[in-house]
Amino acid sequence: MLAVLTLVVFGCAFASAQTFGFGVAIGSSGLYCNIEQLSYAGGGLYGGIDNLSVCGDSVNSVIGGFASSVANRGELAHGAGVVYGDSIYAATSGNSQLQWTVFSKLKCNHTNKFGDFTGTDGWVGVANFYGSVAGTNQGPLSCSLPGKNGKAPTKGLNTHQKN
């Protein structure tokens, strides 16, 4: 899974904005079923969708966030990137009392000669249920998107939680 940043011109509410598309990955080589499509709107603001159609889901979720940097103080994913809210829980369950917040870099992880991801994690998310932190999840970013380049998702959505 060669990790190369995918840049696509994307016609949406953010006219002539750049869109970054990447798959969230698990562990050293597995892929989740969703694709994050972030569009830069200018002024440090991002919008987009969490594309769930890779798993055959009939809905996608909305993403909204801003440019940010996370210091290297033991965080699994750190550096420059985007912090965003993702409506994935509301889109898939209809429950608006659930929240998924993510920090993501805007570049994919590289892979070694064995196909395993290298470097620090490219994303980390935190789930909140009814106002309480319920767990986190993290992993590398892959530009070999699920369903493309012969890659098949190996897990469900990236909202599977670790405590």
TORZA-250964 format. One line per field, with one value per atom (N, C-alpha, C, CB): residue in one letter; atom name; x, y, z. Coordinates in Angstrom, 3 decimals. Glycine has a CB too. Layout:
% residues N
rest = (A, ...)
atom = (CA, ...)
X = (X, ...)
Y = (Y, ...)
Z = (Z, ...)
//
This chain:
% residues 163
rest = (M, M, M, M, L, L, L, L, A, A, A, A, V, V, V, V, L, L, L, L, T, T, T, T, L, L, L, L, V, V, V, V, V, V, V, V, F, F, F, F, G, G, G, G, C, C, C, C, A, A, A, A, F, F, F, F, A, A, A, A, S, S, S, S, A, A, A, A, Q, Q, Q, Q, T, T, T, T, F, F, F, F, G, G, G, G, F, F, F, F, G, G, G, G, V, V, V, V, A, A, A, A, I, I, I, I, G, G, G, G, S, S, S, S, S, S, S, S, G, G, G, G, L, L, L, L, Y, Y, Y, Y, C, C, C, C, N, N, N, N, I, I, I, I, E, E, E, E, Q, Q, Q, Q, L, L, L, L, S, S, S, S, Y, Y, Y, Y, A, A, A, A, G, G, G, G, G, G, G, G, G, G, G, G, L, L, L, L, Y, Y, Y, Y, G, G, G, G, G, G, G, G, I, I, I, I, D, D, D, D, N, N, N, N, L, L, L, L, S, S, S, S, V, V, V, V, C, C, C, C, G, G, G, G, D, D, D, D, S, S, S, S, V, V, V, V, N, N, N, N, S, S, S, S, V, V, V, V, I, I, I, I, G, G, G, G, G, G, G, G, F, F, F, F, A, A, A, A, S, S, S, S, S, S, S, S, V, V, V, V, A, A, A, A, N, N, N, N, R, R, R, R, G, G, G, G, E, E, E, E, L, L, L, L, A, A, A, A, H, H, H, H, G, G, G, G, A, A, A, A, G, G, G, G, V, V, V, V, V, V, V, V, Y, Y, Y, Y, G, G, G, G, D, D, D, D, S, S, S, S, I, I, I, I, Y, Y, Y, Y, A, A, A, A, A, A, A, A, T, T, T, T, S, S, S, S, G, G, G, G, N, N, N, N, S, S, S, S, Q, Q, Q, Q, L, L, L, L, Q, Q, Q, Q, W, W, W, W, T, T, T, T, V, V, V, V, F, F, F, F, S, S, S, S, K, K, K, K, L, L, L, L, K, K, K, K, C, C, C, C, N, N, N, N, H, H, H, H, T, T, T, T, N, N, N, N, K, K, K, K, F, F, F, F, G, G, G, G, D, D, D, D, F, F, F, F, T, T, T, T, G, G, G, G, T, T, T, T, D, D, D, D, G, G, G, G, W, W, W, W, V, V, V, V, G, G, G, G, V, V, V, V, A, A, A, A, N, N, N, N, F, F, F, F, Y, Y, Y, Y, G, G, G, G, S, S, S, S, V, V, V, V, A, A, A, A, G, G, G, G, T, T, T, T, N, N, N, N, Q, Q, Q, Q, G, G, G, G, P, P, P, P, L, L, L, L, S, S, S, S, C, C, C, C, S, S, S, S, L, L, L, L, P, P, P, P, G, G, G, G, K, K, K, K, N, N, N, N, G, G, G, G, K, K, K, K, A, A, A, A, P, P, P, P, T, T, T, T, K, K, K, K, G, G, G, G, L, L, L, L, N, N, N, N, T, T, T, T, H, H, H, H, Q, Q, Q, Q, K, K, K, K, N, N, N, N)
atom = (N, CA, C, CB, N, CA, C, CB, N, CA, C, CB, N, CA, C, CB, N, CA, C, CB, N, CA, C, CB, N, CA, C, CB, N, CA, C, CB, N, CA, C, CB, N, CA, C, CB, N, CA, C, CB, N, CA, C, CB, N, CA, C, CB, N, CA, C, CB, N, CA, C, CB, N, CA, C, CB, N, CA, C, CB, N, CA, C, CB, N, CA, C, CB, N, CA, C, CB, N, CA, C, CB, N, CA, C, CB, N, CA, C, CB, N, CA, C, CB, N, CA, C, CB, N, CA, C, CB, N, CA, C, CB, N, CA, C, CB, N, CA, C, CB, N, CA, C, CB, N, CA, C, CB, N, CA, C, CB, N, CA, C, CB, N, CA, C, CB, N, CA, C, CB, N, CA, C, CB, N, CA, C, CB, N, CA, C, CB, N, CA, C, CB, N, CA, C, CB, N, CA, C, CB, N, CA, C, CB, N, CA, C, CB, N, CA, C, CB, N, CA, C, CB, N, CA, C, CB, N, CA, C, CB, N, CA, C, CB, N, CA, C, CB, N, CA, C, CB, N, CA, C, CB, N, CA, C, CB, N, CA, C, CB, N, CA, C, CB, N, CA, C, CB, N, CA, C, CB, N, CA, C, CB, N, CA, C, CB, N, CA, C, CB, N, CA, C, CB, N, CA, C, CB, N, CA, C, CB, N, CA, C, CB, N, CA, C, CB, N, CA, C, CB, N, CA, C, CB, N, CA, C, CB, N, CA, C, CB, N, CA, C, CB, N, CA, C, CB, N, CA, C, CB, N, CA, C, CB, N, CA, C, CB, N, CA, C, CB, N, CA, C, CB, N, CA, C, CB, N, CA, C, CB, N, CA, C, CB, N, CA, C, CB, N, CA, C, CB, N, CA, C, CB, N, CA, C, CB, N, CA, C, CB, N, CA, C, CB, N, CA, C, CB, N, CA, C, CB, N, CA, C, CB, N, CA, C, CB, N, CA, C, CB, N, CA, C, CB, N, CA, C, CB, N, CA, C, CB, N, CA, C, CB, N, CA, C, CB, N, CA, C, CB, N, CA, C, CB, N, CA, C, CB, N, CA, C, CB, N, CA, C, CB, N, CA, C, CB, N, CA, C, CB, N, CA, C, CB, N, CA, C, CB, N, CA, C, CB, N, CA, C, CB, N, CA, C, CB, N, CA, C, CB, N, CA, C, CB, N, CA, C, CB, N, CA, C, CB, N, CA, C, CB, N, CA, C, CB, N, CA, C, CB, N, CA, C, CB, N, CA, C, CB, N, CA, C, CB, N, CA, C, CB, N, CA, C, CB, N, CA, C, CB, N, CA, C, CB, N, CA, C, CB, N, CA, C, CB, N, CA, C, CB, N, CA, C, CB, N, CA, C, CB, N, CA, C, CB, N, CA, C, CB, N, CA, C, CB, N, CA, C, CB, N, CA, C, CB, N, CA, C, CB, N, CA, C, CB, N, CA, C, CB, N, CA, C, CB, N, CA, C, CB, N, CA, C, CB, N, CA, C, CB, N, CA, C, CB, N, CA, C, CB, N, CA, C, CB, N, CA, C, CB, N, CA, C, CB, N, CA, C, CB, N, CA, C, CB, N, CA, C, CB, N, CA, C, CB, N, CA, C, CB, N, CA, C, CB, N, CA, C, CB, N, CA, C, CB, N, CA, C, CB, N, CA, C, CB, N, CA, C, CB, N, CA, C, CB, N, CA, C, CB, N, CA, C, CB, N, CA, C, CB, N, CA, C, CB, N, CA, C, CB, N, CA, C, CB, N, CA, C, CB, N, CA, C, CB, N, CA, C, CB)
X = (0.834, 0.000, 0.878, -0.948, 1.214, 2.030, 1.220, 2.546, 1.758, 1.027, 1.463, 1.256, 0.589, 0.851, -0.349, 1.129, -0.135, -1.243, -2.044, -0.733, -3.342, -4.237, -4.844, -5.340, -4.617, -5.226, -6.227, -4.155, -7.436, -8.504, -9.216, -9.496, -9.566, -10.409, -11.835, -10.217, -12.565, -13.843, -14.881, -13.752, -15.915, -16.963, -17.958, -17.670, -17.946, -18.887, -19.096, -18.388, -19.566, -19.816, -18.544, -20.457, -17.396, -16.123, -15.562, -15.125, -16.079, -15.697, -14.198, -16.409, -13.635, -12.215, -11.307, -11.817, -11.833, -11.027, -10.310, -11.907, -9.214, -8.513, -9.176, -6.992, -9.313, -9.863, -8.783, -11.115, -8.649, -7.697, -8.492, -6.822, -8.233, -8.940, -7.979, -9.637, -8.333, -7.487, -8.336, -6.380, -7.841, -8.519, -7.897, -8.453, -8.712, -8.172, -7.811, -9.189, -6.687, -6.181, -6.061, -4.818, -5.945, -5.794, -4.484, -6.979, -3.875, -2.657, -1.632, -2.985, -0.995, 0.098, -0.354, 1.123, -1.475, -1.808, -3.296, -1.167, -4.185, -5.613, -6.261, -6.320, -7.389, -8.107, -9.523, -8.131, -9.999, -11.404, -12.187, -11.596, -13.489, -14.363, -14.683, -15.626, -14.285, -14.647, -13.463, -15.215, -13.802, -12.802, -13.092, -12.814, -12.095, -12.230, -11.931, -11.280, -12.882, -12.695, -12.821, -13.732, -11.660, -11.615, -11.348, -10.545, -12.122, -11.931, -11.498, -13.224, -10.424, -9.957, -10.794, -8.446, -11.418, -12.318, -11.637, -13.535, -10.384, -9.695, -9.814, -10.252, -8.932, -8.972, -8.763, -10.261, -8.135, -7.891, -9.075, -7.484, -10.155, -11.361, -11.450, -12.598, -11.979, -12.153, -13.582, -11.162, -14.072, -15.360, -15.223, -16.489, -16.239, -16.185, -17.138, -14.803, -16.845, -17.672, -16.791, -18.574, -17.360, -16.794, -17.562, -16.927, -16.922, -17.579, -17.711, -16.796, -18.935, -19.213, -19.663, -20.269, -19.760, -20.258, -19.312, -20.486, -18.069, -17.118, -17.648, -15.736, -18.414, -19.012, -20.421, -19.025, -20.853, -22.190, -23.251, -22.517, -22.840, -23.796, -24.491, -23.101, -25.742, -26.505, -26.390, -27.960, -25.690, -25.508, -24.026, -26.244, -23.704, -22.364, -22.517, -21.671, -21.424, -21.521, -20.782, -20.954, -21.126, -20.584, -19.371, -21.651, -18.352, -17.142, -17.005, -15.875, -16.651, -16.353, -15.266, -17.607, -14.232, -13.146, -12.230, -12.357, -11.050, -10.097, -8.666, -10.323, -7.761, -6.339, -5.845, -5.504, -4.986, -4.494, -3.155, -5.512, -2.499, -1.259, -1.297, -0.018, -0.907, -0.862, 0.605, -1.657, 1.009, 2.396, 2.707, 2.652, 3.987, 4.439, 4.690, 5.715, 3.628, 3.719, 3.190, 2.937, 3.474, 3.010, 1.747, 2.784, 1.171, -0.010, 0.347, -0.612, -0.575, -0.313, -0.199, -1.400, -1.034, -0.948, -0.635, -2.287, 0.394, 0.763, 1.386, 1.736, 1.516, 2.045, 0.966, 2.610, 1.177, 0.208, -0.910, 0.894, -2.116, -3.247, -4.539, -3.377, -5.620, -6.961, -7.667, -7.763, -8.368, -9.265, -10.673, -9.063, -11.469, -12.818, -13.828, -12.823, -15.061, -16.188, -16.738, -17.278, -17.168, -17.681, -19.040, -16.689, -20.069, -21.428, -21.707, -22.446, -20.679, -20.821, -21.834, -19.476, -21.873, -22.822, -24.262, -22.526, -24.512, -25.864, -26.273, -25.943, -25.332, -25.642, -25.966, -24.477, -25.278, -25.469, -26.464, -24.152, -26.686, -27.601, -28.815, -26.864, -28.737, -29.822, -29.818, -31.118, -28.818, -28.746, -27.837, -28.239, -28.393, -27.606, -26.852, -28.503, -26.969, -26.264, -24.888, -27.110, -24.443, -23.164, -22.240, -23.339, -20.978, -20.055, -18.744, -19.784, -18.195, -16.898, -16.053, -17.045, -14.927, -14.021, -12.663, -13.910, -12.030, -10.799, -9.722, -11.083, -8.480, -7.317, -6.699, -6.271, -6.470, -5.891, -4.804, -6.974, -3.729, -2.721, -3.277, -1.357, -2.628, -3.082, -2.128, -3.221, -1.404, -0.541, -0.608, 0.930, -0.460, -0.565, 0.742, -0.993, 0.629, 1.806, 2.478, 1.430, 3.769, 4.517, 4.423, 6.010, 4.785, 4.839, 6.254, 3.809, 6.614, 7.931, 7.849, 8.470, 8.932, 8.971, 8.039, 10.381, 7.548, 6.617, 5.157, 6.908, 4.948, 3.602, 3.019, 2.706, 3.835, 3.372, 3.575, 4.112, 2.614, 2.732, 3.879, 1.431, 4.546, 5.640, 5.306, 6.964, 6.059, 5.874, 4.796, 5.533, 4.561, 3.546, 2.153, 3.723, 1.168, -0.207, -0.592, -1.176, -1.439, -1.870, -3.173, -2.005, -3.902, -5.163, -5.443, -6.316, -6.204, -6.710, -8.084, -5.732, -9.028, -10.380, -10.840, -11.349, -11.769, -12.352, -13.868, -11.889, -14.488, -15.941, -16.518, -16.359, -17.606, -18.338, -19.776, -18.263, -20.268, -21.657, -22.344, -21.761, -23.354, -24.142, -23.257, -24.988, -22.204, -21.349, -20.185, -22.156, -19.985, -18.877, -17.963, -19.402, -16.659, -15.703, -15.876, -14.236, -16.068, -16.336, -15.144, -17.508, -14.204, -13.045, -12.384, -13.431, -11.255, -10.487, -10.153, -9.196, -9.727, -9.253, -8.215, -10.435, -7.257, -6.216, -5.593, -5.143, -4.821, -4.128, -3.429, -5.090, -2.815, -2.155, -3.171, -1.074, -2.748, -3.565, -3.046, -3.551, -3.944, -3.572, -4.104, -4.095, -3.289, -3.761, -4.108, -2.704, -3.921, -4.448, -5.826, -3.524, -6.799, -8.125, -8.839, -8.942, -9.701, -10.490, -11.282, -11.438, -11.249, -11.974, -11.197, -13.258, -10.053, -9.230, -7.895, -9.020, -7.234, -5.904, -5.910, -4.886, -7.036, -7.119, -7.211, -5.950, -7.361, -7.427, -8.864, -6.824, -9.091, -10.428, -10.432, -10.876, -11.507, -11.603, -11.524, -12.912, -10.874, -10.752, -11.553, -9.296, -12.110, -12.916, -14.049, -12.068, -14.961, -16.073, -15.617, -17.172, -16.523, -16.229, -15.178, -17.501, -14.509, -13.431, -13.926, -12.625, -15.200, -15.728, -15.648, -17.160, -15.076, -14.846, -13.888, -14.264, -14.238, -13.516, -12.540, -14.490, -11.466, -10.522, -10.628, -9.045, -10.531, -10.563, -9.198, -11.573)
Y = (-1.173, 0.000, 1.235, -0.001, 1.695, 2.891, 4.088, 3.068, 4.836, 5.985, 7.248, 6.126, 7.785, 9.006, 9.912, 8.717, 11.177, 12.103, 12.262, 13.461, 12.046, 12.174, 13.565, 11.086, 14.335, 15.653, 15.608, 16.755, 16.023, 15.970, 17.313, 14.803, 17.802, 18.991, 18.504, 19.821, 19.062, 18.529, 19.628, 17.957, 19.448, 20.458, 20.330, 20.348, 21.281, 21.275, 22.696, 20.383, 22.854, 24.192, 25.012, 24.100, 24.362, 25.063, 25.143, 24.354, 26.054, 26.154, 26.308, 27.329, 25.574, 25.549, 25.222, 26.873, 24.544, 24.151, 22.842, 24.013, 22.595, 21.321, 20.311, 21.470, 19.087, 18.017, 16.977, 17.383, 16.549, 15.522, 14.270, 15.950, 13.206, 11.960, 10.918, 11.466, 10.268, 9.212, 8.217, 9.790, 7.007, 5.976, 5.896, 4.608, 5.691, 5.497, 4.022, 5.945, 3.780, 2.411, 1.982, 2.290, 0.689, 0.111, -0.648, -0.814, -0.602, -1.383, -1.139, -2.844, -2.211, -2.048, -2.089, -3.107, -2.736, -2.847, -2.903, -4.042, -3.047, -3.163, -1.824, -3.806, -1.864, -0.653, -0.673, -0.492, 0.512, 0.682, 0.965, 1.822, 0.936, 1.090, 2.526, 0.377, 3.514, 4.883, 5.669, 5.593, 6.645, 7.509, 8.942, 7.367, 9.603, 11.002, 11.884, 11.343, 12.748, 13.669, 15.081, 13.406, 15.716, 17.051, 18.078, 17.136, 19.161, 20.251, 21.494, 20.521, 22.116, 23.350, 24.508, 23.583, 25.246, 26.341, 27.696, 26.338, 27.749, 29.014, 29.464, 30.083, 30.347, 30.875, 29.835, 31.547, 28.708, 27.647, 26.727, 28.243, 26.894, 26.095, 24.943, 26.975, 23.817, 22.617, 22.123, 21.503, 21.520, 20.845, 19.593, 21.761, 18.784, 17.599, 16.532, 17.055, 15.313, 14.169, 13.001, 13.747, 12.175, 10.882, 9.899, 10.553, 9.444, 8.622, 7.191, 8.657, 6.783, 5.449, 4.472, 5.534, 4.949, 4.109, 2.958, 4.953, 3.035, 1.945, 0.646, 2.293, 0.760, -0.411, -0.662, -0.232, 0.092, -0.081, 0.653, -1.517, 1.533, 2.304, 3.304, 3.023, 3.594, 4.506, 5.957, 4.102, 6.227, 7.599, 7.905, 7.812, 9.181, 9.671, 10.631, 10.366, 10.970, 11.928, 13.212, 11.325, 14.273, 15.602, 15.833, 16.685, 16.508, 16.865, 18.382, 16.182, 18.970, 20.391, 20.619, 21.204, 21.403, 21.624, 22.748, 20.381, 22.769, 23.848, 23.329, 24.986, 24.061, 23.714, 23.815, 24.643, 22.886, 22.859, 22.137, 22.179, 22.221, 21.491, 20.892, 22.412, 19.635, 18.940, 18.713, 17.581, 19.198, 19.046, 17.579, 19.899, 17.216, 15.862, 15.718, 15.522, 15.463, 15.256, 13.877, 16.349, 12.913, 11.554, 11.207, 11.331, 12.186, 11.903, 10.932, 13.202, 10.050, 9.055, 9.684, 8.008, 10.668, 11.412, 12.854, 11.303, 13.418, 14.795, 15.452, 14.844, 16.758, 17.547, 18.442, 16.643, 18.906, 19.781, 18.954, 20.642, 19.480, 18.772, 19.525, 17.408, 18.771, 19.321, 18.665, 19.103, 19.478, 18.962, 19.149, 19.694, 18.067, 18.191, 17.333, 17.817, 17.789, 17.017, 16.223, 17.928, 15.011, 14.112, 13.617, 12.911, 13.791, 13.391, 11.910, 14.238, 11.078, 9.667, 8.940, 8.980, 9.261, 8.580, 8.957, 8.923, 10.233, 10.670, 10.088, 12.211, 10.048, 9.532, 8.043, 9.789, 7.288, 5.841, 5.338, 5.167, 6.137, 5.661, 6.557, 5.545, 7.799, 8.739, 9.366, 8.061, 9.075, 9.605, 10.826, 8.527, 11.981, 13.211, 13.429, 14.388, 12.539, 12.660, 11.984, 12.060, 11.581, 10.908, 11.798, 9.502, 11.890, 12.781, 12.062, 14.051, 12.308, 11.783, 12.973, 10.732, 13.188, 14.296, 13.714, 15.277, 14.253, 13.664, 14.720, 12.959, 14.355, 15.106, 14.248, 15.422, 14.850, 14.117, 14.941, 13.744, 14.280, 14.915, 14.987, 14.131, 15.700, 15.803, 15.091, 17.271, 14.117, 13.301, 11.864, 13.822, 10.975, 9.550, 8.991, 8.769, 7.914, 7.213, 6.457, 6.250, 6.310, 5.496, 4.035, 5.957, 3.143, 1.729, 1.211, 0.918, 0.167, -0.438, -1.535, -1.016, -2.244, -3.259, -4.436, -3.769, -4.552, -5.622, -5.168, -6.128, -3.896, -3.353, -2.819, -4.388, -2.788, -2.263, -0.751, -2.946, -0.043, 1.399, 1.762, 1.993, 2.871, 3.356, 4.751, 3.368, 5.208, 6.543, 6.572, 7.522, 7.778, 7.946, 7.847, 9.297, 7.605, 7.527, 8.808, 7.256, 8.689, 9.839, 10.439, 9.460, 9.732, 10.249, 9.659, 9.938, 10.405, 9.934, 10.560, 10.302, 9.759, 10.255, 9.934, 9.666, 10.733, 10.503, 10.495, 11.591, 9.511, 9.377, 9.850, 7.914, 10.606, 11.052, 10.588, 12.601, 9.984, 9.543, 10.267, 7.998, 11.055, 11.766, 12.572, 10.782, 13.192, 14.079, 13.422, 14.757, 12.129, 11.432, 10.815, 10.345, 10.913, 10.295, 8.794, 10.706, 8.182, 6.744, 5.942, 6.468, 6.576, 5.849, 6.566, 4.458, 6.050, 6.626, 5.538, 7.300, 5.970, 5.069, 5.848, 4.541, 5.181, 5.862, 4.899, 6.444, 5.473, 4.636, 5.459, 3.683, 4.787, 5.478, 5.894, 4.587, 6.728, 7.126, 6.419, 8.670, 5.948, 5.241, 5.973, 3.803, 6.106, 6.645, 5.521, 7.569, 4.270, 3.139, 2.904, 1.847, 3.592, 3.644, 2.309, 4.701, 2.025, 0.791, 0.725, 0.693, -0.426, -0.605, -0.157, 0.132, 0.471, 0.913, 0.188, 2.460, 0.117, -0.501, -1.936, 0.340, -2.613, -3.992, -4.145, -4.742, -3.055, -3.118, -3.297, -1.853, -4.164, -4.384, -3.997, -5.865, -3.378, -3.068, -4.354, -2.308, -4.272, -5.435, -5.269, -5.688, -4.065, -3.795, -2.874, -3.183, -2.667, -1.739, -0.301, -2.003, 0.574, 1.995, 2.286, 2.781, 3.445, 3.785, 4.161, 4.911, 4.034, 4.381, 3.221, 4.840, 2.110, 1.022, 1.562, -0.281, 1.440, 2.158, 1.291, 2.754, 1.926, 1.337, 2.139, 1.334, 1.509, 2.248, 2.261, 1.637)
Z = (0.000, 0.000, 0.000, 1.200, -1.149, -1.272, -0.843, -2.707, 0.090, 0.629, -0.093, 2.155, -0.917, -1.660, -1.482, -3.170, -1.208, -0.999, -2.269, -0.523, -2.162, -3.301, -3.290, -3.275, -4.337, -4.464, -5.601, -4.706, -5.332, -6.317, -6.313, -6.020, -7.474, -7.511, -7.353, -8.845, -6.403, -5.964, -6.043, -4.530, -6.849, -6.971, -5.852, -8.310, -4.938, -3.827, -3.362, -2.667, -2.156, -1.622, -1.539, -0.253, -1.492, -1.436, -2.848, -0.472, -3.643, -5.053, -5.194, -5.725, -6.121, -6.458, -5.268, -7.035, -4.280, -3.125, -3.424, -1.857, -2.707, -2.838, -1.913, -2.508, -2.381, -1.562, -1.334, -2.227, -0.090, 0.282, 0.573, 1.506, -0.146, 0.100, 0.614, -1.167, 1.721, 2.249, 3.016, 3.148, 3.112, 3.894, 5.265, 3.193, 6.270, 7.601, 7.733, 8.709, 8.350, 8.434, 9.888, 7.727, 10.071, 11.400, 11.472, 11.742, 12.633, 12.828, 11.745, 12.885, 11.326, 10.374, 8.926, 10.599, 8.604, 7.191, 6.863, 6.651, 7.845, 7.556, 7.250, 8.716, 6.550, 6.177, 6.725, 4.662, 7.140, 7.485, 6.214, 8.522, 6.338, 5.176, 4.798, 5.422, 5.563, 5.215, 4.666, 6.426, 3.842, 3.215, 3.641, 1.648, 4.199, 4.604, 3.401, 5.798, 3.042, 1.926, 2.470, 0.778, 2.718, 3.296, 2.214, 4.390, 2.224, 1.276, 2.034, 0.465, 1.584, 2.202, 1.680, 1.918, 2.601, 2.233, 2.305, 3.130, 2.776, 2.969, 4.414, 2.030, 4.823, 6.180, 7.255, 6.410, 6.920, 7.888, 8.127, 9.171, 7.362, 7.565, 6.567, 7.452, 7.037, 6.211, 6.325, 6.629, 5.281, 5.278, 4.450, 4.730, 4.397, 3.564, 4.024, 3.534, 3.591, 3.960, 4.403, 2.780, 5.237, 5.601, 4.723, 7.186, 3.653, 2.643, 3.151, 1.310, 3.433, 3.964, 2.885, 5.042, 1.660, 0.571, 0.235, -0.663, 0.673, 0.448, 1.053, 1.050, 2.134, 2.787, 2.291, 4.300, 1.299, 0.781, 1.577, 0.735, 2.501, 3.280, 2.372, 4.458, 2.638, 1.780, 2.218, 1.762, 3.338, 3.821, 3.977, 5.164, 3.956, 4.282, 5.446, 3.046, 6.107, 7.206, 6.847, 8.509, 7.533, 7.288, 8.174, 7.535, 7.622, 8.359, 8.347, 7.744, 9.475, 9.551, 10.571, 9.905, 10.219, 11.157, 10.746, 11.319, 11.359, 11.132, 11.233, 12.138, 10.592, 10.639, 12.079, 9.704, 12.466, 13.832, 13.877, 14.770, 15.003, 15.222, 16.616, 15.041, 16.727, 18.009, 18.359, 17.961, 19.540, 19.993, 20.275, 21.257, 20.154, 20.437, 21.931, 19.630, 22.683, 24.128, 24.483, 24.895, 23.634, 23.846, 23.084, 25.286, 22.357, 21.567, 20.450, 20.995, 20.116, 19.086, 17.710, 19.084, 17.422, 16.165, 16.539, 15.312, 15.941, 16.260, 15.041, 17.459, 15.117, 14.011, 13.449, 12.914, 12.226, 11.566, 10.951, 10.487, 10.986, 10.401, 10.573, 11.005, 10.770, 10.878, 12.066, 9.559, 12.858, 13.885, 13.344, 15.281, 13.355, 12.815, 13.566, 11.354, 13.515, 13.993, 12.825, 14.623, 13.085, 12.056, 12.534, 11.776, 11.724, 12.114, 11.850, 11.370, 11.860, 11.514, 12.404, 11.608, 13.697, 14.581, 14.235, 16.050, 14.040, 13.678, 12.325, 13.643, 11.385, 10.046, 10.062, 9.104, 10.891, 10.877, 11.923, 11.086, 12.995, 14.043, 14.236, 15.347, 13.758, 13.972, 15.351, 13.747, 16.180, 17.539, 17.572, 18.522, 17.842, 17.852, 19.160, 17.591, 20.127, 21.407, 21.389, 22.519, 20.204, 20.058, 19.225, 19.400, 19.596, 18.888, 18.581, 19.719, 17.390, 16.960, 16.534, 15.788, 17.217, 16.930, 16.570, 18.146, 15.523, 14.980, 14.786, 13.648, 15.068, 14.593, 13.494, 15.769, 12.344, 11.217, 10.551, 10.195, 10.229, 9.385, 7.966, 9.424, 7.093, 5.701, 4.755, 5.291, 5.283, 4.426, 4.905, 4.435, 3.974, 4.291, 4.823, 3.064, 5.591, 6.080, 4.940, 7.219, 5.035, 4.079, 4.508, 3.986, 3.622, 3.962, 3.728, 3.131, 4.475, 4.283, 3.218, 5.620, 2.988, 1.927, 2.189, 1.760, 3.426, 3.772, 3.674, 5.179, 3.334, 3.217, 4.513, 2.684, 5.586, 6.865, 6.913, 8.036, 7.537, 7.675, 8.600, 8.191, 8.301, 9.125, 9.644, 8.329, 10.626, 11.183, 12.249, 10.086, 12.764, 13.795, 13.176, 14.520, 14.016, 13.528, 12.809, 14.684, 11.805, 11.032, 11.516, 9.608, 12.390, 12.902, 14.274, 11.932, 15.054, 16.342, 16.535, 17.532, 17.017, 17.250, 18.656, 16.237, 19.135, 20.454, 20.308, 21.482, 20.942, 20.915, 22.239, 20.629, 22.150, 23.332, 23.204, 23.501, 24.262, 24.310, 25.450, 24.485, 25.123, 26.128, 27.075, 26.924, 26.544, 27.328, 28.032, 28.322, 27.882, 28.531, 27.482, 29.495, 27.725, 26.808, 26.884, 27.145, 25.712, 25.664, 25.188, 24.770, 24.501, 24.022, 22.876, 23.606, 22.492, 21.395, 20.381, 21.919, 19.238, 18.204, 17.406, 17.286, 16.841, 16.084, 15.094, 17.021, 14.175, 13.210, 12.155, 12.557, 11.211, 10.107, 9.052, 9.481, 8.120, 6.976, 5.737, 6.779, 4.914, 3.699, 2.478, 3.729, 1.473, 0.201, -0.769, -0.415, -0.362, -1.112, -0.542, -1.012, -1.114, -0.532, -0.615, -1.209, 0.378, 0.316, -0.979, 1.520, -1.621, -2.862, -4.088, -2.796, -3.903, -5.032, -4.980, -5.011, -6.085, -6.164, -5.626, -5.386, -5.748, -5.284, -3.782, -5.766, -3.046, -1.588, -1.149, -0.951, -0.211, 0.325, 1.799, 0.135, 2.270, 3.690, 4.508, 3.996, 5.665, 6.535, 7.818, 6.866, 8.053, 9.234, 8.855, 10.365, 9.789, 9.591, 9.693, 10.600, 10.106, 10.182, 11.250, 10.468, 11.142, 12.062, 13.451, 11.500, 13.709, 15.025, 16.013, 14.897, 15.617, 16.574, 17.629, 15.867, 18.869, 19.928, 20.694, 20.890, 21.105, 22.052, 23.337, 21.491, 24.459, 25.734, 26.346, 26.716)
//
